[in-house]
């Protein structure tokens, strides 16, 4: 008996036509590219102005650089150092006066807070010397804080408003020959193979 032909695998002309239509109507896939914003320096912003303003009034340069959150930190530091200056100056003079009184052998007043403290004058001179040292350190800290405030304003104005770090970076790696150091040089060859890495931005 003859075998009947198999028509099950025959392609349907309608299916082929639908695939052609789908391939024509569909849009090609295009990946989303990351668009990097290119920074343009502000030619009107002057780091010198920021430095001078902070030198005149601490924190003014930070406001000029739009770094207002640094102003409370600066004045908080000045407040702490100012309190330390007042404290050490007060007790320095108080200990010196008490040491002088005991050195001269004078009788203490009834309201003297140190009347019940035994000992001679030397312990008060030593305490006054310690307060004098702390007073000088507090004054020096205030001067340093004032200088840091000026330098910080200049750095913000110079680098933050003049330079930016973005994705426009490139790196190049290439073979190179390096000079051998004196302690490792040989008579055979004065160079050693190496790798040169160049970063561009």
RANORVEN-V234471 format. One record per residue. D_FIRST is the distance of its C-alpha to the first C-alpha in Angstrom with 2 decimals. Layout:
# RANORVEN-V234471
d_first=D_FIRST
d_first=D_FIRST
This chain:
# RANORVEN-V234471
d_first=0.00
d_first=3.82
d_first=6.55
d_first=9.24
d_first=12.56
d_first=15.35
d_first=18.36
d_first=20.49
d_first=22.44
d_first=23.37
d_first=27.18
d_first=28.86
d_first=31.43
d_first=33.88
d_first=33.93
d_first=34.74
d_first=37.45
d_first=38.97
d_first=39.22
d_first=41.00
d_first=43.39
d_first=44.16
d_first=44.95
d_first=47.27
d_first=49.08
d_first=49.62
d_first=52.90
d_first=53.10
d_first=54.57
d_first=58.18
d_first=60.02
d_first=63.43
d_first=66.13
d_first=69.33
d_first=72.18
d_first=75.34
d_first=78.62
d_first=81.01
d_first=84.53
d_first=87.36
d_first=90.77
d_first=93.48
d_first=96.25
d_first=98.63
d_first=98.49
d_first=101.22
d_first=101.32
d_first=105.04
d_first=105.62
d_first=103.78
d_first=105.97
d_first=109.21
d_first=108.40
d_first=107.66
d_first=110.89
d_first=112.85
d_first=111.18
d_first=108.76
d_first=105.36
d_first=105.93
d_first=103.81
d_first=100.99
d_first=101.11
d_first=101.07
d_first=97.89
d_first=96.33
d_first=96.48
d_first=98.45
d_first=97.21
d_first=99.30
d_first=102.56
d_first=102.87
d_first=102.24
d_first=105.00
d_first=107.53
d_first=106.60
d_first=107.48
d_first=110.75
d_first=111.58
d_first=111.13
d_first=113.18
d_first=115.83
d_first=116.14
d_first=116.50
d_first=119.22
d_first=121.19
d_first=120.86
d_first=121.96
d_first=124.74
d_first=126.16
d_first=126.27
d_first=127.50
d_first=130.65
d_first=131.05
d_first=130.96
d_first=133.29
d_first=135.81
d_first=135.70
d_first=136.09
d_first=139.07
d_first=140.66
d_first=140.45
d_first=141.61
d_first=144.76
d_first=145.24
d_first=145.31
d_first=144.82
d_first=141.48
d_first=141.39
d_first=140.39
d_first=137.19
d_first=136.14
d_first=132.62
d_first=133.43
d_first=136.74
d_first=135.31
d_first=133.43
d_first=135.44
d_first=135.72
d_first=137.30
d_first=136.62
d_first=134.33
d_first=131.33
d_first=131.50
d_first=131.79
d_first=128.69
d_first=126.78
d_first=127.99
d_first=126.81
d_first=123.32
d_first=123.19
d_first=124.45
d_first=121.62
d_first=119.04
d_first=120.66
d_first=120.35
d_first=116.72
d_first=115.95
d_first=117.59
d_first=115.67
d_first=112.43
d_first=113.22
d_first=113.77
d_first=110.52
d_first=108.60
d_first=110.12
d_first=109.01
d_first=105.48
d_first=105.30
d_first=106.18
d_first=103.79
d_first=100.93
d_first=101.52
d_first=101.54
d_first=98.33
d_first=96.52
d_first=97.78
d_first=96.96
d_first=93.55
d_first=91.90
d_first=92.86
d_first=92.43
d_first=89.34
d_first=85.97
d_first=83.12
d_first=79.73
d_first=76.25
d_first=77.25
d_first=77.52
d_first=76.26
d_first=76.38
d_first=76.20
d_first=75.84
d_first=76.76
d_first=77.91
d_first=81.64
d_first=84.47
d_first=87.18
d_first=90.71
d_first=91.46
d_first=94.35
d_first=97.52
d_first=97.21
d_first=93.65
d_first=94.04
d_first=93.48
d_first=94.56
d_first=91.01
d_first=89.77
d_first=91.44
d_first=88.26
d_first=85.43
d_first=81.94
d_first=81.35
d_first=79.46
d_first=80.98
d_first=79.97
d_first=81.06
d_first=80.89
d_first=81.17
d_first=81.77
